[in-house]
Amino acid sequence: MGNTFSLRLIFSVTFLALVYSFLPNVSKAQLGFPYCESFEGGTVQDNTIFGGSARLTDGVIRLTDAVVDQNGFIYIDIPFSSTYGLKASFEYYSYGGSGADGLSFFLFDAETPVFSPGGFGGSLGYAQRNNEAGLSRAYLGVGFDEFGNFGNSAEGKSGGFFGVGTDLVPNAVVVRGPGNGLIGYPFVVGRRTMQTGNDGMRPDDQFPISSGGFNANRVKDPNTPGYRKVFIELQPNPEEGGFFLTVRMMVTTVPGQPKMLTIFDRPYYFIAPQNLKVGFAGSTGGLTNIHEIDDLIVEVYDLDGLEEPLAKNIDDKASCASQENTFEITSNEVELFNENSQIACLQFYASLEEIEAEDADVCSRAKCRPENRVLELPQGVFRAADQGGKFTFFPNPEYIDDTVKVYYTVTDNYGKTSKGKYISLLIQESPDPVSLVAEGFDPEIDQARRCEGEGILLKAIGDEAYFSFEWYKNDELIPGSNTGEWLASEAGVYQVIAYNSKNCPAKSNLFEIIIPSFPSLEIDSPVVGCRVGMTLDIRDYITNYDLELYDYQLETPLGLFLENEEMASVNISGTYFLRIKHKDLSCWSEPVAFEVKIVTEVLVARFDYEADGTGIKTEEEGGIFIDDPIRFNDLSTGGVVSWLWEFDDGNTSTLSSPVHVFGKKGNFKVKLTVTNELGCEKSFEMEVPLTLSYRVMFPTGFTPTMEENQFFRPKTKGIVNMELLIFNLWGNMLFRTDVLDTDGWDGRINGELAPAGNYVYRVNMVSIDGEFIEESGTFSLIR
């Protein structure tokens, strides 16, 4: 089935940009087959993507140096259709090291959004490696494995040579299947190139993957031992699906006797994506080798089985003098018969003889030859686009009303080229310039700002009679715009093209209509006034308030409208609406609703404190000790909903009346901050002096024979250690204890009640805050 195209003359408002994009040396894009790259001359096509250690050097692509743990990859960023199969050939050089790891040729889905190589080392940049993902959307990987890990199941790979498990299989060519991430990349088939057997080679056909060890050089001569060239073919296999895979190698092990060896010739059942891309990867591990690629060609498998595009002669097309004219050849003039085919290349010639004389080398079809993309004739210059059917013609002014004839061929994305045909163009006079003028604006002004829906009348002004017009907005033709005026009410860049009686265009200047969007309008809600009857300045609550660029409008609950500075005096609670506009425009934004709330009850923060449950606060009342729980009683008014106590010792509380123990001496500034339901805050501070860490009280006497007051001991508070000693008046110690909660002396000596009289006590104590206390005195034993 052929696609249906037509040739048309294009006068785009992006005309200059389009013309520039067609210049032959701006880029080196190509579409499809064939791809040919010798890597000579120090440059490569722009679509050769490098990664890792890969680089262009000395006329080859070097993937790795003879350095341990190195990896490199390249891929050709061109989609190749899989419909008719493909074949690729390349030379590889592997030399100069101890023999590892190897290199791979791979194909992957051209629709892969982000390219990522596979695991390196033994995975050769194709398969997964432990937790490293494999090649993104991989389709086929052919590994040339020196060290032996690509053909086994080590490091998480799927399958390997029969019976080897994770053992090494050095000197092997291995095919692995599709995969993505950590899934797939199965072992399909392998060939041991230095062994015999079902998966080996005949003894006289055996060869090592590497072409030379230390001190070896690159082998480019097919007659020299060490030469390696690979031929890979994917022949469509419509009956069983996938392809019939053939891998051949030209190998030289004996001087002057290169051999063509078939490595694989078998089905590859995996269905291919519509388009594929080609790449290579190489890696080293603990051992090393230089790995290089040279002379890459990628073609359709059966070029002869495809049909050539059918080009036609093109007559009586007009071009206009003194300007670049843009055309597009589509299939009213060229029919494309091959499935999924596109125009990949348009080339110009001065005669049919030049087309016939051009050689038929496959690589001449790889891209438009620079010399054939630009053709200078006496009547003007033809320039073909890098790809597709677009071209431009710039006629010379002295050939007005003359006809120019140029010959052309079209090549599709499979590399099939049409027979030569001609294009005949009539050179017509161009009109005088035309100006686009906005009504009400100085002609020198090229842009205007407007509100949504406000129109500007644009006019085409010139010194010639124009017969038709085309108005463009943002480079797109406005339907029904064949008039000398246009009321523009949408944002965009406008241009008019006026045509004279010979249908030649004159392009105007550009005029931009800007409909600026409203800035983000944010305001606190609610806006709160924390004093009864206060006045608020709403401007203080608007995010990024900018009176230089914008105007602001406030609608009050009473229906009044306040603008800018007038918003400084708001004293009524309720719902308000805020709008914004650009200063140079009259349109306001949609309103933003917010609340204003001004308190009606005064918020007061107050509190008092006491030793919890005692009412004691002052020293006269007995004092508060450092380990006493202190109750803080909130006395605040004004609709308090939350409390924050700060005790000046690093501790806080959010209870309304908390209990707190300070545990040390000091003058503590306790602060209470209260908040009402509107978020208003008030604070109050009070100093709490804590000077008492202990108390010791000794009785003047005791009565051991009575039911009460039977023991002698001091009453204490805030004491953590105590030693109590009792003596008679002659200094003899009668009692001693270091038990803090002791009952004390019971008035007995060796079980007998001591005589009435005076006795002496002495205590050694430590207070809760570490103070050492020594006291002594006399007391009476009363019978």
WORA-V781351 format. One record per residue. SS is DSSP state (2 for helix, 1 for strand, 0 for the rest). Layout:
SS
SS
This chain:
0
0
0
0
0
0
0
1
1
1
0
0
0
0
2
2
2
2
2
2
2
0
0
0
0
0
0
0
0
0
0
0
0
0
1
1
1
0
0
0
0
0
0
0
0
0
0
1
1
1
1
1
0
0
1
1
1
0
0
1
1
1
1
1
0
0
0
0
0
0
1
1
1
1
1
1
1
1
1
1
1
0
0
0
0
1
1
1
1
1
1
1
1
1
1
0
0
0
0
0
0
1
1
1
1
1
1
1
1
0
0
0
0
0
0
0
0
0
0
0
2
2
2
0
0
0
0
0
1
0
0
1
0
0
0
0
0
1
1
1
1
1
1
1
1
0
0
0
0
0
0
0
0
2
2
2
0
0
0
0
0
0
0
0
0
0
0
0
0
0
0
1
1
1
1
1
0
0
1
1
0
0
1
1
0
0
1
1
1
1
1
1
0
0
0
0
0
0
0
0
0
0
2
2
2
0
0
0
0
0
0
0
0
0
0
0
0
0
0
0
0
0
0
0
0
0
0
1
1
1
1
1
1
1
1
1
0
0
0
0
0
0
1
1
1
1
1
1
1
1
1
0
0
0
0
0
0
0
1
1
1
1
1
1
1
1
1
1
0
0
0
0
0
0
1
1
1
1
1
1
1
1
1
0
0
0
0
0
0
1
1
1
1
1
1
1
1
1
1
1
0
0
2
2
2
0
0
0
0
1
1
0
0
1
1
1
1
1
1
1
0
0
0
1
1
1
1
1
0
0
0
0
0
1
1
0
0
0
0
0
0
0
1
1
1
1
1
1
1
0
0
2
2
2
2
2
2
0
0
0
0
2
2
2
2
0
0
0
0
2
2
2
2
1
1
1
1
0
0
1
1
1
1
1
0
0
0
0
0
1
1
1
1
1
1
0
2
2
2
0
0
0
1
1
1
1
1
1
1
1
1
1
0
0
0
0
1
0
0
0
1
1
1
1
1
1
1
1
0
0
0
0
0
1
1
1
1
1
0
0
0
0
0
0
0
0
1
1
1
0
0
0
0
0
0
1
1
1
1
1
1
1
0
0
0
0
0
1
1
1
1
1
1
0
0
1
1
0
0
0
0
0
0
0
1
1
1
1
0
0
0
1
1
1
1
1
1
1
1
0
0
0
0
0
1
1
1
0
0
0
1
1
1
1
0
0
0
0
0
0
0
0
1
0
0
0
1
1
1
0
0
0
0
0
0
1
0
2
2
2
2
1
0
0
0
0
0
0
0
1
1
1
1
1
1
0
0
0
0
0
1
1
1
2
2
2
2
2
0
1
0
0
0
1
1
1
1
1
1
1
1
1
0
0
0
0
0
0
0
0
0
1
1
1
1
1
1
1
0
0
0
0
0
1
0
0
1
1
1
1
1
0
0
0
0
0
0
0
0
0
0
0
0
0
1
0
0
0
0
1
1
1
1
1
0
0
1
0
0
1
1
1
1
1
1
1
0
0
0
0
0
1
1
0
0
0
0
0
1
1
0
0
0
0
0
1
1
1
1
1
1
1
1
1
1
1
0
0
0
0
1
1
1
1
1
1
1
1
1
1
0
1
0
0
1
1
1
0
0
0
1
1
0
0
0
0
0
0
0
0
0
1
0
0
1
1
1
0
1
1
1
1
1
1
1
1
1
0
0
0
0
0
1
1
1
1
1
0
0
0
0
0
0
0
1
0
0
1
1
0
0
1
1
0
0
0
1
1
1
1
1
1
1
1
1
1
1
0
0
0
0
1
1
1
1
1
1
1
1
1
1
0
0
